Amino acid sequence: MWKMIKADIEYNKTLFIFLYSVVFLAVLSNAIKGYLEEQLTMLMFFSVVVIGVTAGIEEIKTKRIRFFSGLPISVKRLGVFRYSVFVPYWLSLMVFLWFSSLVSQKAQMGLEYLWWILTRTGAVFIWIACMNLSQDFTFVYRSKGPGYALKWTVLLFGVFGGPLVYFATNPRYQSDPFFSFISDVFLSPTGGMGLFFLSLGLLAMSVLVYKKRKSYTE
């Protein structure tokens, strides 16, 4: 599977170089000036959207699922492969963000920063897991009805749920009672860890749903 990961990175090399270059400049600015975390995470989120949309379009154009299904690799490993580039990419961004804040704030960071990171990571993982689930549910059932119902359920949850938590926990929106409530819940230790483990559960669920697809030729 490592050869597939290398090929995927090579295929999208120009995009990754561009995104990492933009993020690096933003991280450097945060390390020098400080307190640009919220702006930086907004930029990181939209970089993930760019990768997700680009990957989705390429998957449809090149019929990658059909191609991969013919390789001598288990379906489970193919389900995991879909996150083999994305997850390390996002975690690397979080490391850059943490390091830049460590420099700018001279290591004066408490546990609140950890819950803040976990909340954003959980929200992004929920978004990408739901995107894949919405695609796979269509091919799980022989009858289209249940598949489409689940597809639109998880799609709406991912499209609105993940980004809502991500943006609602931005301090600039704390004057709004609704956003303030969401922030109080998810920036707490229980809320941050709960959201993060929920996102891991959805990622695992998406691998299981991928295994249950009745067709890989679409």
Buried (B, 14 or more C-beta within 10 A) or exposed (E): EEEBEEEBBEEBEEBBEEBBEBBEEBBEBBBEEBEBBBBBBBBBBEBBBEBBEEBEEEBEEEEBBEEBBEEEEEBEBBBBBBBBBBBEBBEEBBEBBBEBBBBBBEEEBEEEBBBBBBBBBBBBBBBBBBBBBBBBBBBBBEEEEEBBEBBEBBBEBBBEBBBBBBBBBBEEBBEEEEBBEBBEBBBBEEBBBBBBEBBBEBBEBBBEBBBEBEEBEE
